[in-house]
Amino acid sequence: MALNLSRNTKVLASTVSSGWSGAAATANTFELNVLDGYSFSQATNATDITLNEAGTAPRRGQKIFNTSLEPVDWSFTTYVRPFKDTADSSKHSCTEALLWNGLVSNAKSDYTGNGLSNDTTDLSIDFETSEAANQLLKMYGYFRFSDSGLTYKLSKMCVTSASIDFDIDGIAHISWSGYASAMEEVGVTYPDTAGTDFVAAQTDADFILNRLSTVSLSSDLDAATGGRVTAIGSVTAGSGYTSVPTAVFTAAPTGGRTAKGTATISVGGAVTGVTITDGGAGYTTGPTISFTGGGGTGASVAACTIVKTAVTYNFALTGGNVTIDNGITYVTPEELGKINTPIDHQVGTRAISGNFTAYLDSSSTGTKGIYDDMKTDLDSVAPDATNSFNIDLNIGGTVAGEPQVQFSMGQAHFELPTIDTSDVMGVTMNFTALETDFAGEDELTINYKGKTVT
């Protein structure tokens, strides 16, 4: 009697139940290299009937009836592994492409539609071009244990969610989960031969280090009600300053945030300028600058330049997550006198959400700047009920020619960051990616860029 070790498992995903192909031109079945911790299981629902009556000799007892099989729950994790495919003119691809296809579309993609497209620049996973349908791509999963030859088949397997965690000391990976209508043991009827029945996993595909990842956010929180200082006006130098005086900007209007800066003086004791450390927010006219302290007199700065425009924030990540969830449910009948089985799945509202964690810095375009600008907007006379940030998350960095994956969210709503108390103070920023309207599907675009040609 052979035992089965999880490390000796081969996992395959196919778009067909039979007629498997691993040939490049007709490939429909793919090997997936999964990490330890995968699972697949199917449970039952039961009804418990009990007796509960009064009297000196009450009847007591119970019966339990199985009423239905639940859909199969499955989950596993794969690394993010882009590559350039020699079988497809060195166009960019990734080992987990079929799973992305299943997440965003109801039909297999030929890389010219159904959510996926590729060329020699990148592989694009575009939620806007995915099919708007009540169901998503139905696949068949195979879990084969080489120790005994035991193979389980999952039918009508659909991808419910993908979750990307940023462990900055780790390798970029995706946790996939979903449902299937049935699970059965199969004998010899399964895709068995690489190249003939299935496409073997690309063992030379690139890995991506999370530590190289960067994020950039941009928003125009203050554009509707005012602007921020971007340059100082003409300087009247004054004289007699023996130490650096304090620069005092004209206060911002109610609900705004007053700008801040640091003065500079010459060896002769004259003010030579002001370095802006916080452009403030909510200014409708350019503020002037006066000076206090320093021992001198006569210095001032004329009206500063303000700009009503988007601000870009950049900061180093310490962690985070992006989760894409299709809100899938499985429909099961409830007929009496039989054990009901799941019929099929249907999609719900798609939710794309996540968080970033970072250290709390002092930069006006860093984490403190995000907090200050959002708080200023919320305290203003006309706050944004739904704010809008553009997110560019680059897993693996942005160096040309290196493996990387970019997540672009054009209109994400951010909650006010929370301050995290620890040895080094930090912030957590929660966000939800939104469509341009209810009929849109443009919450997110993902672009893979490989390095290794395989």
N, C-alpha and C positions, 0 to 999 in steps of 0.2 A: 504493500500500500504506500503510494507516494504522497508526500506532503507537498504543499504548494507555497513557495516563497514569493512574497510580493515583489521582491527585487528582480525576479525572473519573469516579469509580466511584459507581454507585448501588447500595446494598445493601437488599434486601427480605427479609423473613421471613414465611412463610405457614404456616397449619395445613392447607392443602389443596394438591394437585398441579395442580388445575384448578378452574374455577368460582370464581375469585378475586373478592373483593368489598371495595370501599373505602367502602361506604355505612355510616353510623353504626350502623344497626340490625343489620346482618348482617356487619360487618367481620371478615375473617379474614386479611388480608394488610396488612403494615405496613412503611413505609419506616423505615430506621434510619440516623441520621447517625453514621457511624463516623469515628474518627481515623486519621491516617496510621499505617502499620505493620500493616495487616490482612494475613492470609494464608489461603490454602486450597490444599491439595495432596494428591495421592494417590500413594503409592509402591508398588513391587512387592516381594514376597519371592522369593528365588531359591535354588536348590540347586546347589552346585558339586561336580561329580564328577571326581575325579582318579585317574590311574593311578600306582602306586608299586610297582615290582617289582624283584627282584634279577636278576643275570645280566650277561653281557658286552655284551648288546645289549638293555637294558630298553626297554619301551614307555613313552613319556611322553606325557601329554596331559591334556586336561580338557574337560568339557562343562558348560555352565550351562543350567539349566532354570528358567524362571519358574514358580513354584508357586501364587502367589496374589496378589491385589490386597489391599493393606492398606486399612483404612477411611480415609476422607478426614479429614485433620486441618484444622480451621479455628480461627481466632482473630481477634478484633478488639476494639477498645476504644470505649466510648461514654461520654459525659459523664452524670453523674447529673442528670436534668432533670425535676423535678416541675412540675405545673401544675394549674390548676382547669379542668375540662372543661365548657364551656358546653353541649356536646351531651349531657351527662349530669348536668344540674341542678347544675353547678358543683362536682361531686364531685371529690376529689383523684385524680390519676392521674400517670403519668410516661411518657416517650417509650420507655423500655425495658421496659415492663410485660410484653410477650409473652416476653421473655427470662427474666424472673423466673418467669413462669408455667411455662416449660419447665424451669427449674431445680428447681422444687418439686413438680410434679404430672405426671400422665400424661394429662391431658385439658385442653382449652382452658377457661379460666375465664371466667365471665360476671360476675365480681366478687361472686359470692355463695357461692363455694366453690372447690374445687381450689386452695387456698392463697392466693387473692387476694380481698380484700373492700375496698370503699371507700364513703365517705360524705362529708359536708361537713366532717368533722373531719380525716380522713387516708385514705391508701391503706395497707392493712395486708397484709404478706406474712408469712403465719404457717406455719411449718414443722410445727406440731402438727396443723393441719387439712389438710395436703397428703395426697394419696392414697398409701397404703402399697402400692407395686406393684413388680413386677420390672423394669418399664420406665417411662421418662418420656415426656413429650409428644414426638411425632415431627413435625418441621417440614420445610419446604422453603425452602432459601435461594437467593437469586438475586443474582449479582454481574454488573452490566451496565456495560460501558465505553462511554461516550457518544461517544468518538472514532471507533469503528468499528462500534458496534452489537453487538459481540461480547458474548454472555451465557452465563454458566455457571450450571448448576442443581445444587444439592446436595440429594440425596434422603435421607429418614429422618434428618434432621439433629437431633441431640440436644445439650443443653447439659450439659457435664460440670462446669465450674467457673466461679465468679465470684470475682475478686480485687479488693479495694478497697484502694488505697494512699493514705496520708495524706502527700502532699507539701504541707507547710503553706504554701508559696508558690504553690501551684497551684490548679486547679479540680478539684473532686471528680469522679472518673471510675471506671469499672469495666472490668476486663479480662475478657472472656468467652472461653471456649474449649470445644471439643467435637469430636464426630465426626459423620460422615455415612456412609451405606452406599455411595454412588456419586456421581460427578461427571461431568456431561456438558455439552457445548455444545448449546444449544437455538437454534432459528432465531427464528421469530416467536411461538412459543408460550411466552409469559411475561407476567406482569402489567405492563402498559405505561402505563396511564392513571390518574393520581392522581384520587381521588374515585370512580372507577368500578371499577378493579381493585385499588387499594390506598389505604390511608390515608396521606396525605403526613405527613412528620415535622413536629412542632410546632416551628416556628422561633422562636416567642415564649416557649417554655417557659423556666423559670428555670434559671440556673446557680447553683452553690453554691461559695463560697470555703472552702477547707479551713482557712484561718487562723482562722476563727470557731469551729472545732470544740472541743468539750469532752468530758471523760470523767469518770465517777464510778464508783468501785468500792466495794462494801460486803461485809464478811465478819464472821463471829463466830468467828474463829480461837481466841480464848482463852475462849470461853463455857463449854466443857465442863470446863475445869480451873481456872478462876478468872476474875477480872475486872480492870478497870483503874480507876485513880483518876479520878474525875470532879469531885470537889469536896473542899476541905480541911475539916478539923474546926475546932472552936473554938480561938481563938488566945490563948495566954498571952503577953502582950507583952514581958515582961522589961524591962531598962533598960540604959542606958550604952553603946548601940551607936553607934560613931562611923563605921562603914562597914557596908555590906550584908554580913550573915553568909551562910555557905553553908548551904542547906537540905538536910538529910539525911533521906530517907525510910527507914522500916524496910525491910530487904531483902525482896524477893519470895521466895516459896518456891522450892525447887530446880526448875530448868527455866523459871522465870518471868523477868521483867525488872523491875528496880527502877525506881520512878517517879522523876522529876526535876522540879525547880521552882526558881524564883528568888524570894528573899525581898524584901520591901519594908519600909522603916523610916520612921518619922516624923522630923520635924525635932528632936524631943526625944530621939531615940535609942531608941525602942521599935519592936519588930517589929509591923507592922500586917497582914501577910498573906503569902501565897505564891502566885505565879502558876505554874500547872502547865504545864510545857513538854513533858513526856512522861508520860502516864498509866500507863506500865509495863504489865505483863501478868502473869496468873497469880495474882493476890492472892485468897485465900479469906477474909480478914478485912481490914478497913480499916487501913492502916499509919498510924503516928504520924510526926511530924516533929520532929527536933531540929536545933539550930543550932550551928555551929562558926565561930570567928573573929568579926571585927567589933568586938571590944573590949568587948562587953557580956555579960550573964548573964541566966539565968532564963527565956528565951523557949522556947516549945514549942507544938506543935499536937497536939490530941487526934485520935483515930481519924478518918481520912478516909472519905469515901463512895466505895464501889466499885460498879461496875455490870458485870454480865455481859450484854453486848449487842453487837450488830453495830456495827462501826466503819465510817464512810464516809470514803473517801480521795478527795481531789480534787487534780489537778495539771494543769499545762499540757503538752500534747503537743509534741514536736519531730518526731514521725513515727510510722509504724506501718502495720499491715496487718491486714485480715481476709480470709481465704480460705475459700470454701465449695466443697467438692469431693464429687461424688457417687460417685466411685470406679467410673466406667463403663468397661466393656470391651466390645469388639465380638467376636462369635463368627464364626469363619470355618472352613468344613470343610477337610479335608486329603485329598481324593480324588486318586489318582494319575491321570496321563494328561490332566490338564486344568488350566486356570488357575482356581483357586477364587476366589469373590468373597464379601465379607462378607454375612452373613445379617441380623443385627440386633444390637442392644445389650442389655446387662443391667447393672443397677445393683449396686454393691458397698456397702461401709460408707460412710455419709456422714460426712465429717470437716469440722468447722468450727474453725478455728484461726487464730492470728495473734499479733501482738506490738504492744506500745506502747513507744515510746522517749520519754524525758523527762530533764530535768536532775535531778541528785541534789540534793535540797534538805534542809533541816534540820527540817522540820515533822513532828510525830508523826502527822499525817493526810495527809502527802504521800508522796513516793517513799521517803524514808528510813523513814517510819513503816511502809510496806508491807514493806520489807526487814526491819526490826527485828521486826515482829510475826510474819512468816513464819519467821524464823530462831529466834525464841523458841519458836514452836510446834514446829518440827522438833527443837529441843533438849530439849523437855519430856518428862515421864514418859510421857504419852499423846499423841503427835503425831497430826495428821490424815494418814492415808495418802492420802486424796483430799480436798483442801480444796475449798471452795465459795465462789466470789465471784459477786456479782451485778454485771454490767457494764451501764452505760448510756453508750453512745457516741453523741454528738450531732454529726453532721457538718453544719456550718453554724450551730451554736449552738442556743440554746433560746429566742430572742426570738420572742414570739408574733407571727404574721402574716408572718414571714420564711421563705423557703424553707429546708427542713432535712430531714434523714433521721436517724432514731433507730434504732440497733441495740441491742436488749435481749437479754442472755443471762443467764438466771436462775441457772444453776449452771455456772460456768466453773472449771476447775482451772488454777491458776497454778504455774509453776515458780518457784523462788527467783530473784529478779531478779539479773542479772549487772551488775557495775559496769564502766562503760565509761570508759577513760582517754583523755581528750582535753583541749583547752584549757579547756573547762568540763566538769567531771565529770558523767557521765550514767548512766542505767540502762536496761536492756532487759528488758522483762517479757513472757515467752512464755506463752500460754494456749491451752486447748482447751475449747470449749463442749461441755457434756455434756447428755444427756437425763436426766430424772428416773429412768428405768429403761430396760431394754433394749427394751421395746416402745414407749417414748415417742418422739415426734418434736418435742419442745418445746425444742430447743437454742437457737433463735433466733427472734425476731420483729423485722420491719423495718417502720417506719412512715414513709411519705413525707408531707410537708406542702408544698403549693405556695403560691405567692403570686399569680402572674399568671393571670388568667382568659383562656383562649383558646378 
